[in-house]
Amino acid sequence: MRQTSIMISVTIILVCLVYIASGSTPPPARLATSCTVVGTNIYCYGGDNRVNGVDAILSDTWALSIANDFDLSNPTWTNKPWNNFPSTPRAFGTIHSLLDGSSFLLNGGLTSPVGSAETNQTIVHNTITNEWKAINSSLIAQTLNHQGVIDANGKIWYFGGVSDSDTGRSNVSYWEGLAALDTNTWLWTTSRGTTGGYLNPRIGHTMTILSNGIIQIIGGNVATLLSGLDSRGYLQWRLDLAPMGSVAVYDTVKGTWTTKSATGTIPPHRNFHSATLAQDSNTIIVFGGSGSGNGSSLFNDLYALDSNKMTWTHIDIGNGPSARYGHSVNETMFILFGINASNSSLSDIYALDTVNWIWVQHFSASGYSQQANMSYPAAINGTSSTSESTDSSGGNSLGAGPIAGIAVGAVLVVAVIGAVYFMRRRKRSRQDDLDGLQTELVESNLGDKSAEGKAPTQKDWYTATFRGTDTTGSIPPEYHSHIVSYNAKPNAVDDLAISSQSKPNEYD
């Protein structure tokens, strides 16, 4: 038997699995689920169980243990019931592991019934205490098909997405600004960048953050607002596939946008693919996606982008997953869930050894070291211990070896199935199109306010600063803002607590 020492990080692509008789109950097939790695488990929440084109939005949470060896044909899934919090259906949202090494955060997406707003669009789950907590996001529009990454300081950067009737909004907005949530202070901020203009609205893209804080945005659909209204008085949007040879870049330190041109074997244009940063902290691995708006043209190919040289390479290794989109990646590379060309969700699981570029059938947990798990593609600690794994199954085995934390190189890439979300037109004002909300949510733990008769039942109390955008004509590279302040709306606070003069459109 050949011994190997492989240094890996665990990534999850979302795809599905065939179960051989075992004691583990398999999760239902799904697409647009949210998965991330925390500790020694891959956690997946919600998603869309689509069968022959019929959707059912899910509200369950599943954990796949990576603490022990397992064959990919027979993984051990565990259903995780909720405590102290109502479980609500959710799909097409985002998920991130937090820096505490025990929690993950969900944001946005759509709920069920479709067309209703999510009561708590941002929630945090502590996997140790099994408790859930809502994060006040009342001034941030509920969005689906957006993407995000978390940096080394615990700030989650969100970009793109759409808010429409499916998220409980009476109009439609494709978002071109960046929203950021600091998970240390729970402050929300938004920005279009200080220089270099701003990126057009986009859905179906991927975001990958490098060790220097640079975010690279690849592919997806660019939304362009057309002139005039349709016969119903609705604004008209056009969605075009973004060229894969052009990569949008945002510097989180400088706050600047640039565009880089890539060379080499450029992948076909696509949306709802997945991307993850390899263990060299430089190579971005892209898998799958769709070359059309309705899933009629699917990919099961692999490409690697050298983010330093900006060159694409096609990785042809064969025997991989079927063509699909709507999966996600987090980095080893586990491929979980998704949807196929027959418009049905999947449940198989694949794993790619990104060091030797081979698909494997066995995962070895030997040498796995639980360190600070984070969605940031850099070593958490400066050193890691060395260990070896042995392939005793006779087939390809993926040994954990020394692991410098678990890097989640690319957060969930959600799928839009069919043309439902692609060419939707909604009536809204030009002001809605230019929405630029900057919200700062500060947890102050004021406790009970029973003396005032308006006591919130939850532990956390928030104050907020709302920054509207004063725009004239076209939007300049910089913001010119006026600032008004008021208390954000906790669950138990009367509407009168918010001044009608400072209330943002999201409350209308």
C-alpha positions in Angstrom: 0.0 0.0 0.0 1.2 3.4 -0.9 1.5 5.9 1.9 0.8 9.6 1.1 1.1 12.8 3.0 -1.2 15.3 1.5 -1.9 18.8 2.8 -5.4 19.8 2.1 -8.2 22.1 3.1 -11.8 21.0 3.0 -13.9 22.5 0.3 -17.5 21.7 -0.4 -19.0 21.9 -3.9 -22.7 20.9 -3.4 -23.8 17.8 -5.4 -25.5 14.4 -4.1 -25.2 10.8 -3.3 -26.2 7.2 -3.8 -26.6 5.4 -0.5 -25.7 1.8 0.0 -27.5 0.3 3.0 -26.2 1.9 6.1 -27.3 3.3 9.5 -27.1 6.8 8.2 -30.3 8.5 7.0 -29.6 10.4 3.8 -30.8 14.0 3.3 -33.2 14.6 0.5 -31.8 15.6 -2.8 -31.6 19.4 -3.2 -30.1 22.4 -5.0 -29.4 25.9 -3.8 -28.6 24.6 -0.3 -26.1 26.3 2.0 -23.0 24.3 3.1 -19.9 25.1 5.1 -17.3 23.4 7.3 -17.2 23.9 11.0 -15.0 21.8 13.2 -15.1 18.2 12.0 -18.5 18.5 10.2 -19.8 19.8 7.0 -23.1 21.6 7.7 -25.8 22.0 5.1 -29.0 24.0 5.6 -32.1 24.2 3.6 -32.3 24.2 -0.2 -34.7 23.4 -2.9 -35.9 19.8 -3.4 -36.9 20.0 -7.0 -38.4 16.9 -8.6 -39.5 17.0 -12.2 -39.6 20.8 -12.1 -41.7 20.9 -8.9 -40.1 22.9 -6.0 -40.2 22.3 -2.3 -38.1 24.8 -0.2 -36.5 22.9 2.8 -35.8 23.9 6.4 -33.7 21.1 7.6 -30.0 21.1 8.8 -27.7 18.2 8.1 -24.1 17.4 9.3 -21.6 15.2 7.5 -18.8 14.1 9.8 -15.3 14.3 8.5 -13.8 13.2 11.8 -13.5 9.6 10.6 -12.7 7.7 7.4 -15.6 7.1 5.1 -16.3 5.9 1.6 -18.0 8.5 -0.6 -20.7 5.9 -1.4 -21.6 5.6 2.3 -21.1 8.9 4.2 -22.5 9.4 7.7 -25.1 12.2 7.6 -26.9 13.4 10.8 -30.1 15.4 10.9 -29.7 18.4 13.3 -33.0 19.6 14.9 -33.2 23.2 15.9 -33.3 24.5 19.4 -34.7 27.8 20.7 -35.5 29.2 17.3 -38.1 28.6 14.6 -36.9 26.7 11.6 -37.9 28.4 8.4 -37.5 27.2 4.8 -34.6 28.8 2.9 -32.8 28.5 -0.4 -30.6 30.5 -2.7 -28.9 32.2 0.3 -25.3 32.3 1.6 -23.5 30.6 4.5 -20.1 31.4 6.2 -18.1 29.7 8.9 -17.1 32.2 11.6 -13.7 32.8 13.2 -14.8 31.4 16.5 -14.4 27.9 15.0 -17.8 26.8 16.2 -20.4 28.9 14.4 -21.8 29.6 11.0 -23.9 32.5 9.6 -26.8 32.4 7.1 -27.9 35.4 5.1 -30.6 36.1 2.6 -32.3 33.8 0.1 -35.9 33.1 -0.3 -38.3 31.4 2.0 -41.6 29.5 1.7 -44.2 30.4 0.7 -42.3 32.2 -2.1 -43.1 35.9 -2.1 -43.0 36.3 1.7 -40.1 38.1 3.4 -37.8 36.0 5.7 -38.5 37.0 9.3 -34.9 36.7 10.3 -32.8 37.0 7.1 -29.5 36.8 9.0 -29.0 34.1 11.6 -26.0 32.6 13.4 -25.9 29.0 14.6 -23.5 27.8 17.4 -22.8 24.2 16.7 -21.5 23.5 20.2 -24.6 24.8 22.1 -26.9 24.1 19.2 -28.4 27.6 19.7 -29.5 30.0 17.0 -29.5 33.8 17.2 -30.9 36.5 14.8 -28.7 39.3 13.7 -30.5 42.6 13.1 -30.4 43.2 9.3 -33.6 45.3 9.1 -32.0 47.9 6.9 -30.4 45.5 4.5 -32.6 44.3 1.6 -33.3 40.6 1.6 -31.4 39.3 -1.4 -31.1 36.0 -3.3 -28.4 34.8 -5.7 -25.8 37.0 -4.1 -22.3 35.9 -3.1 -20.0 36.6 -0.2 -16.6 35.9 1.3 -15.2 36.3 4.8 -11.8 37.9 5.4 -9.1 37.2 8.0 -10.6 39.9 10.3 -14.1 38.3 10.3 -15.8 40.7 7.9 -18.1 39.2 5.4 -18.3 40.9 2.1 -21.4 40.5 0.0 -21.9 41.5 -3.7 -24.6 41.2 -6.2 -27.9 39.4 -6.1 -31.5 40.5 -6.7 -34.4 41.5 -4.5 -37.8 41.1 -6.0 -41.3 39.8 -5.3 -39.8 36.4 -4.4 -38.1 38.0 -1.4 -41.2 40.0 -0.4 -40.3 43.2 -2.2 -42.9 45.1 -4.2 -40.3 46.0 -6.9 -37.1 44.6 -8.3 -33.5 45.6 -7.6 -30.2 44.2 -8.9 -27.5 45.2 -6.5 -24.2 46.7 -7.7 -22.9 47.8 -4.3 -20.9 45.9 -1.7 -22.4 45.2 1.7 -20.2 44.1 4.6 -21.0 42.6 8.0 -18.3 42.8 10.7 -19.0 39.6 12.7 -17.0 41.0 15.7 -19.1 44.1 16.2 -22.2 43.2 14.0 -21.8 46.4 12.1 -23.3 46.6 8.6 -21.8 48.9 6.0 -22.2 49.3 2.3 -20.0 50.8 -0.4 -19.5 51.0 -4.1 -15.8 51.6 -3.7 -13.7 54.8 -3.5 -12.1 54.7 -7.0 -12.3 52.7 -10.2 -16.1 53.2 -10.4 -18.3 50.3 -9.4 -19.3 46.9 -10.8 -22.6 46.5 -12.6 -25.2 44.3 -10.8 -24.5 40.6 -11.1 -26.0 37.2 -10.2 -24.8 33.7 -10.6 -21.1 34.7 -10.1 -18.5 33.5 -7.7 -16.4 35.4 -5.2 -13.0 34.3 -4.0 -10.8 36.2 -1.5 -7.0 35.9 -1.6 -4.6 36.1 1.3 -3.9 39.8 0.6 -7.6 40.7 0.9 -8.2 40.9 -2.8 -11.6 39.6 -4.0 -11.9 38.2 -7.5 -15.3 37.9 -9.0 -15.7 35.4 -11.9 -18.5 34.8 -14.4 -22.2 35.1 -13.7 -24.9 37.3 -15.4 -24.5 41.0 -15.6 -27.7 42.9 -15.2 -28.3 46.0 -17.4 -31.2 48.4 -16.9 -32.7 49.2 -20.3 -34.3 52.5 -21.2 -38.1 52.9 -21.1 -40.8 50.7 -19.5 -42.6 47.8 -20.9 -46.4 47.8 -21.7 -47.1 47.1 -18.0 -45.1 50.0 -16.8 -42.3 47.8 -15.5 -38.6 48.5 -15.8 -36.8 46.3 -18.3 -33.6 44.4 -17.5 -31.2 42.5 -19.7 -29.0 39.7 -18.4 -25.8 38.8 -20.2 -23.2 36.2 -19.4 -20.0 37.9 -18.1 -16.9 37.0 -20.1 -14.7 34.5 -18.2 -11.6 36.2 -19.7 -12.4 39.3 -17.7 -12.2 39.1 -13.9 -13.5 41.9 -11.6 -11.3 42.6 -8.7 -12.0 44.5 -5.4 -9.3 45.5 -3.0 -10.9 45.3 0.5 -8.0 47.3 2.0 -8.0 50.2 -0.5 -11.6 50.0 -1.4 -10.9 50.1 -5.2 -12.3 48.3 -8.2 -10.2 47.1 -11.1 -10.7 44.7 -14.0 -8.1 42.1 -15.0 -7.9 40.4 -18.4 -7.0 36.7 -18.3 -5.3 34.6 -21.0 -4.7 30.9 -21.6 -7.5 28.3 -22.2 -10.4 30.5 -21.2 -13.5 28.6 -20.0 -16.9 29.0 -21.8 -19.0 31.8 -20.3 -21.1 30.5 -17.5 -23.2 31.2 -14.4 -24.0 29.4 -11.2 -20.7 27.6 -11.3 -18.5 27.1 -8.2 -15.0 28.3 -7.4 -12.6 27.7 -4.6 -9.1 28.7 -3.7 -6.6 25.8 -3.8 -4.1 25.2 -0.9 -1.4 27.2 -2.7 -3.5 30.4 -1.9 -3.2 31.4 -5.5 -5.0 29.0 -7.8 -8.8 29.4 -8.1 -10.5 26.1 -9.2 -13.8 26.5 -11.1 -16.2 23.6 -11.6 -19.5 23.2 -13.6 -22.2 25.8 -14.1 -24.6 26.6 -16.8 -24.0 28.3 -20.2 -27.7 29.4 -20.5 -30.4 31.0 -18.4 -32.6 27.9 -18.2 -30.1 25.1 -17.4 -30.2 23.7 -20.9 -26.5 23.9 -21.4 -24.6 22.5 -18.4 -20.9 21.9 -17.7 -19.0 19.3 -15.7 -15.5 20.7 -16.5 -12.7 21.9 -14.3 -10.6 25.0 -14.9 -7.8 26.6 -12.8 -7.1 30.3 -12.8 -3.6 31.4 -11.7 -4.6 34.6 -9.9 -1.1 36.0 -10.1 -0.4 35.5 -13.8 -4.1 35.7 -14.7 -3.9 32.6 -16.9 -6.6 29.9 -17.3 -5.8 26.2 -17.6 -8.2 23.4 -18.5 -7.9 20.4 -16.1 -8.9 17.2 -17.9 -9.0 14.3 -15.5 -12.2 12.5 -16.4 -14.6 10.3 -14.3 -16.0 13.3 -12.5 -19.5 14.3 -11.5 -22.3 14.6 -14.1 -22.9 18.0 -15.7 -24.8 20.2 -13.2 -25.1 23.6 -11.8 -26.4 25.1 -8.6 -23.8 23.3 -6.5 -21.2 24.9 -4.2 -17.6 24.5 -3.3 -15.6 25.0 -0.1 -12.2 23.4 -0.7 -10.9 19.7 -0.6 -13.0 19.5 -2.9 -16.3 17.9 -1.9 -19.0 18.2 -4.5 -22.5 18.0 -2.9 -26.0 18.4 -4.3 -27.0 20.4 -7.3 -29.4 20.0 -10.2 -29.1 18.2 -13.6 -30.3 18.8 -17.1 -33.5 16.9 -16.3 -34.5 19.7 -13.9 -34.3 17.5 -10.9 -32.1 18.0 -7.8 -29.3 15.7 -6.9 -27.8 14.1 -3.8 -24.5 12.4 -4.7 -21.1 13.2 -3.3 -17.7 13.5 -5.0 -14.3 14.5 -3.8 -11.3 15.9 -5.8 -7.7 15.7 -4.7 -6.6 19.1 -5.8 -2.9 18.2 -5.2 -2.8 15.2 -7.6 -5.8 16.2 -9.6 -7.7 12.9 -9.2 -11.2 12.0 -8.2 -11.2 9.8 -5.0 -13.6 7.3 -3.6 -12.4 7.3 0.0 -11.8 10.1 2.5 -9.2 9.5 5.2 -9.4 11.6 8.4 -5.9 10.6 9.5 -4.0 13.6 10.6 -7.0 15.9 10.7 -6.4 18.8 13.0 -9.3 21.0 14.1 -8.0 24.5 14.1 -9.8 27.9 13.7 -12.1 27.1 10.8 -12.6 30.1 8.5 -13.8 31.0 5.1 -10.5 32.5 4.3 -7.9 30.8 2.1 -4.8 31.2 4.2 -3.1 29.1 7.0 -4.5 30.0 10.3 -1.4 29.1 12.2 2.2 29.4 10.9 2.9 25.7 11.3 1.2 22.4 11.0 2.1 18.9 12.1 3.0 16.2 9.7 1.1 12.9 9.5 0.5 10.2 6.9 -2.5 8.4 5.7 -2.7 4.9 4.2 -5.1 3.8 1.4 -6.4 0.6 2.8 -9.4 0.4 0.6 -7.6 -0.5 -2.6 -9.1 2.6 -4.3 -8.1 6.2 -4.5 -8.0 7.7 -1.0 -7.8 11.3 0.0 -5.7 11.6 3.2 -6.2 14.7 5.3 -2.5 14.9 6.3 -1.4 18.1 7.9 -4.2 20.7 7.6 -3.7 24.4 8.3 -7.2 25.0 9.4 -10.2 24.4 7.1 -10.3 27.1 4.4 -13.6 27.6 2.7 -12.4 29.0 -0.5 -15.8 29.7 -2.1 -19.1 30.1 -0.4 -22.2 28.6 -1.7 -23.0 29.2 -5.3 -26.8 29.2 -5.6 -28.6 28.1 -8.7 -31.4 29.8 -10.5 -33.4 27.0 -12.2 -35.3 27.8 -15.4 -35.7 31.3 -16.6 -37.8 32.2 -13.5 -35.3 34.6 -12.0 -33.5 35.7 -15.1 -35.7 38.1 -17.2 -38.1 39.2 -14.5 -39.3 42.7 -14.7 -40.7 44.6 -11.7 -42.1 48.0 -11.3 -39.9 50.3 -9.2 -38.7 53.8 -9.1 -35.3 55.1 -10.3 -34.5 55.9 -6.7 -34.9 52.2 -5.8 -32.4 51.4 -8.6 -29.9 53.8 -7.0 -30.4 52.5 -3.5 -27.3 52.8 -1.4 -27.9 51.9 2.2 -25.2 52.0 4.8 -26.3 50.5 8.0 -24.4 50.2 11.2 -26.0 47.7 13.7 -24.4 47.9 17.1 -25.3 45.4 19.8 -25.6 47.3 23.1 -27.2 44.6 25.3 -29.5 47.1 27.1 -31.4 44.2 28.6 -35.0 44.4 29.7 -36.8 47.7 29.4 -39.9 46.7 31.3 -40.1 50.1 33.0 -40.9 51.6 29.6 -43.4 48.9 28.7 -41.5 48.0 25.5 -39.3 45.2 26.6 -37.8 43.1 23.9 -37.9 39.3 24.5 -34.5 38.7 22.9 -31.1 39.3 24.6 -29.7 41.5 22.0 -30.7 45.1 21.4 -29.4 47.2 18.5 -29.0 50.8 17.5 -28.5 51.8 13.9 -27.2 54.5 11.7 -28.9 54.8 8.3 -27.0 56.5 5.5 -28.9 57.3 2.4 -27.3 58.3 -0.9 -27.7 61.8 -2.3 -27.3 61.3 -6.0 -27.8 63.6 -9.0 -27.6 62.3 -12.5 -25.1 59.4 -12.9 -23.5 57.9 -9.9 -20.0 59.2 -9.3 -17.2 56.8 -8.1 -17.5 58.2 -4.6 -20.6 58.4 -2.3 -22.0 61.7 -1.2 -24.1 60.9 1.7 -26.3 62.5 4.3 -26.6 60.7 7.7 -29.7 60.3 9.9 -29.8 58.1 13.0 -32.6 56.2 14.7 -33.1 52.9 16.6 -33.3 49.8 14.3 -36.5 47.9 14.6 -36.1 44.9 17.1 -38.8 42.3 17.0 -40.8 43.7 20.0 -40.5 47.4 19.3 -43.5 49.4 18.0 -43.2 50.9 14.5 -43.4 54.3 16.1 -39.9 53.8 17.4 -38.7 54.6 13.9 -39.1 58.1 12.5 -41.2 58.1 9.3 -38.9 60.8 8.0 -35.8 58.6 8.3 -37.4 55.2 7.5 -35.8 53.5 4.5 -37.7 52.1 1.5 -37.2 48.6 2.8 -39.9 49.2 5.5 -42.5 50.3 3.0 
